[in-house]
Amino acid sequence: MDEVVNGLRRRFGPRVLLCFEEFSNTNAKKLLNRYASDCVAYCDDLQGTATATLAAVISALPQMKGSLRDQIFLFAGAGETGASCADLLATYIAKEHGVPLHEARRKIYFIDRKGLVTRRRAEEEDDLEIHKLPYAHDLQECGSVLEAVEVIKPTALIGVRRHRFSFFEGSVLRDEKLFNEAVLKKMAQCSERPLIMALSRPRTLHECTAEEAYKATDGKCIYLASCPQESFEYDGKTIEVSECSTDYIFPGFGLGQVISETALVRESLLIAAAEAVAEMASPEDIERGAVFPRKRHIPEISAHVAARVARVAFETGSSAHQKRRDWLAVAKSWQFDPSYRPYI
């Protein structure tokens, strides 16, 4: 891999964008750790998913009652994907509220195949992965998602079972419908508008469906999934389910990196992309139960994401450009327009 990366940088320059795709999450994380400090290295399965998840949280926040600092997040699944989502979310909380990172992490909890990640487990288990340690809080042991919800009282429940160990015999996370009726009803007691994100893939592994979540919470929940789901009728209204997809992120993020000629992929740029996507959700989108705009708007969304990323890169000094530009116009000029002049 060093030979490939060094060859690409010699051929296309040190600011060439390297996208690590279709690696296992464990290997992708190792590659990012190896190259992120001196290359423009990006992994959509980790950074893209984390950015899309943050965008969903930012977009849903006005409906969730209270500030971001008031929310409590429980991740069901503690692999590299979940850790990437939590790390970016914690960074955003710290940035928005001016608190230390360790304090922001206190709002985030993990449950893995052995149960709730706690301080006791961190002290006693030799094989607890290092990315879980910042979220090993001093709490009682919980052996199920329902127990964890009862103890933590989260306002957001996020399913990210991407690791094969999640589905082994004896795993706490093994059940196909991990967010069952009891869990969802308890979430509705913990929050007036609980955020439910069923992000495990493929669709057969969704922790619950949108319809199940709406029925169990009496229509209180804000719901997202990682795969498309059909719209449905609830209480006389058609609910359209938002897909928490990296399609909203990586085209614009990559374009923003390229047009600004940034030297590295920084968390500030990922946050900028998330904020840009969240801002594109209209009141009409929110009214129909969605958190993101319809996918047909992705070309326009991507242009705004690219412009925001490029602007932040310029303002923070990580862009190669010396003069301020109309980044939105630049982004749109780089986009391919798949429309053709009729000749017949």
N, C-alpha and C positions, 0 to 999 in steps of 0.2 A: 504493500500500500504506500509506503514511503516513496518508492520509485515512481508510482503513478502520480502522486500528489506533487512531487518535485518536478516531474516532467510537465505536468499541466501548468505549473507556475512559471517554468522556464519558457514555455511556448506562449502562454497568454498573459503573463505578468503576475505580480504578487497579489493583485486585487481580484483575481478570477474567483468567481463564486463556486464553491465546491458543495454539491448537495449529496449527502449520503442517504441513499434510498434503498429500501428493501433489504437492509441488514436486520439481523435480530436486534431488539432493543438493547440487549447487553453489549453487543459488539458496537452498535451505533454510539452508545454512551462512551465506550472506550475510545472510539475514533474522535469524537468531539473533544474529549479530555486531552487527546494527544495533539490535535491540530488547531483547536479553537483559539489558542493564545497567539498564534502567528499566521493564521490563514483565515480567509473568509469562509468558514465552515458552517454548514446548516444541515440539520436533520429534520425532515418534516414530521416523522413519527413522534419525535420528542418535542422539539421547539415549536413546530407547527401546531401540534395538538395542544400544547400548553398555551399558546397564543390564542387559539380558537376558544379554549375553555375560559381564559381570562376575559376575552371579548364578550362571551355569553354572560359572565358574572357582572361585568360593567353594564351591559345592556339591561339585565334583569334587575339591577340594584334599585332603581327608582320604585319598583313595584314591591320590593322585599321589606320595606319599613325599616327605617334607621339607616345609619351610615355603614360604610364598608367595615369599619372597626367593630360594629355591633354584631356582625355576622359570625357564625361558627360553621366551619366546613369539615365534613367527614368524608374521607375518600375510602371507598371499598375497593381494595386493590392497591398494593404498595410496591409495584415494580418500578422500572425506570420511567415509564410514561407517567404514572401517578406522581412520582417524585418531581419530574420536570414541571408538571402542572402546579404542584404545591410550591415549588421554589419560586416560580414566576409570580404566582399569586401573593406569596409572602413578601417578595420584593416590592410589588405594587402597593400592598397595604402599608409597608414601611415608608414608601415614597409619598403616598397620599396623606398620611397622618403624621409624618415626621417622627416615627418611633423606631427604636432599634430593631434590627431584623429578628433577633431572638424573641422579642415581644410579639412581633407580627406572627411568628410561627406558633405561638400559643393558641391562636385561633384556628389552627389546622390540625386534624387528627387523621390517623390511618388505622384501618383494620386489614390485616393480611390473613393468610390461610390459617394462622395459629390463633388469631383473635386480635384484640385491640393492641396496638403497639404502645407499650408503656415503658416507664423508666426501669421497672423491675426486670423486664425482659431484656432491656439493653444491658443491664448489669450482669445478668445470669446466662444469656444465650451467646455462645461464641460465634454462631453463624448468622446473627442478625446483620443484614446488609447495612453498609455504612450510610447509604442515602436515607435510611429510615431514622437514624439516630437523632437528627434535629427535631423530629416530631414524636419522640418517645417521652411522653409527659407522665407526671406523677399522678396516676389514676388507678382505680381498682381494675382488676382484670375483667374483661368482657369476652365471652366466648361466642357471640353471635352479633349480627348487625342490629337486631332488635335491642339487645342488651346495651350495645354501644350508643344507640340513639336515645335510650332511656336515661343513660348516665350523662352523656355529653350535651344532649338537647340541641342538636345542630339545626341551623336554618337552611343549610344546603347539603344535599347528599349526592355524591358523585361516584358513579361506578366506572372503574377503569381496570377491569380484569383482563390484562393483556398477556399475563405470564402463564405458562403451562402448569406451574405448580398450583395455581388457583383452583384447578379442576381435579386434582388428585383426590383419591379416597381419603376422607377424614378432614378435608379442608373446610374451614368455616365459609369460604366463598364458593363452594362447589355447586350449590343449588342454582338451577337454571333461572328461576324467578327469585333472584336474591332480594329484590325490593318487593316483598309480598304485601298483602293487604294490611297485616298488622304493623309492619314497618311504616308503610305509607300513612296509615291512620295516626300513628305516633308522631310522624313528621308534621302532620297538620295540627297536632296539639302543641308542638314546639314553636311553630311559627304561623303567623297569619297568612303568609304567602311563601311556603317552602319552595326552594329551588331543587328540582329533581333532574339529574343528568344521568341518563343511561348510555354510557359511552363505550361499553364493551362491544367488541365486534367478533364475528359477523352478527347479523340481525338476530339469529337464533339465540345468541348469548345476552341480548338486552336484559338488563335487570328487571325491567317491567316495560309495558307499553304505555303510550300516552293515555289511552282510554282507561287502562287500569289505574293509572296515577290520578286522573281526574275523578273517577268514581270513588276511589278510596279516600280522597281528600276533600270530597264534596266540591270539586271545581276550584279549590284554593291554589293549587300548585302552579308553578311555572315549570314547564317540561321541555327538555331537549333530548335528542337521541343522536347517535353517531351515524345512523343509516336512515334512509328515507322511510317515512311512515305515512299511511293514508290519512287524509283528513277525516274527521268524524263529527257527529252531532252531539252536543252536550248542552242541556238546559236551553234548547231552542236556538243555539248558536253553533255555527260551523267552526271547529277548531282546526287550525293548520299547524302542524308540528314543525318546529325549526330543526334543521339538521346541523349539529355542531361539527362542521366539516372544515378541514384545512383548505378546501377550495376557496374559502373566503380570505385566506391568509397568504399562501405561498406565491401565487402569481404576482400580487402587488408587492409583497415583501422582497421577493427576488428582484423585481424591477427597480424598486427603490434603492436596493443595495447597488445595483449596476449603474443607474444614472447618477448616483452620488459618489460612486467610486470609493466606497467605504473600505477601511482596512480590516475590520473585524465585525463579527455579528455580536452585538452587545444587547444586554437585557433592555436597555433604554429604547432600542429600536424595536424589539419585540413588543414592548408595552405600547409604543407609538402605533404600531400596526393594530393591536387589540383595540385601542381607543378609537382609531379611525373606523374600524368595522362597526363597533358599538354605536357610534354616532350616526351611522347610515340607516339604522332602524327607525322607521317612521311611526307616528302615532297609529296609523292604520295597521302596520305590522303588529304592534303591541295589542291592538284591539282584537285582532283575529287569533290571538294566542301565540304568536311567533315572537322570537327574540332577535332574529336576523331578517334582513330583507329576502325576498325571493331570489332564487339562484340566477334567474335571468338578468339580474342587475349586477352580477359579478364583474363584468368588464368595467363598469363605472366605479364600483367599489374598489376594484384593484387599482385604478388610477389614483383614487384618493388615498389608499393605503401607501402606494409608492411615493406620492407627494409628501405625505406625513413622515414616512421613514427617511426620505431624502432631506427634508427640512430639519428634522431632529439630528441627523448625522452632520449636517452643515453647522448647526448651532452648537453642537458639542465638540466640534473640531475633528471629527473622524472622517470627514469627507475630503477628497483630494481637491475639490473646487475652492477657489479663493473668493469668488464673487457670488452673492445671493442671486438666485434665479427663480423664475416662475415654475416651481417644481411640478405643479399640476399640468401645465401646458407641456412641459418636457415629457412627463409620463405619458400623456395622451399621444404625443408625437411618436413615441416608441411602440405604441400598441398596434397590433395588426387588426385591420378592419375586414372581416370576412364577408364583405358585400361586393358584388360584381356588377359591372355595367351590362345591361341587357343588349345583346347584339341581334336578336331576332324579334 
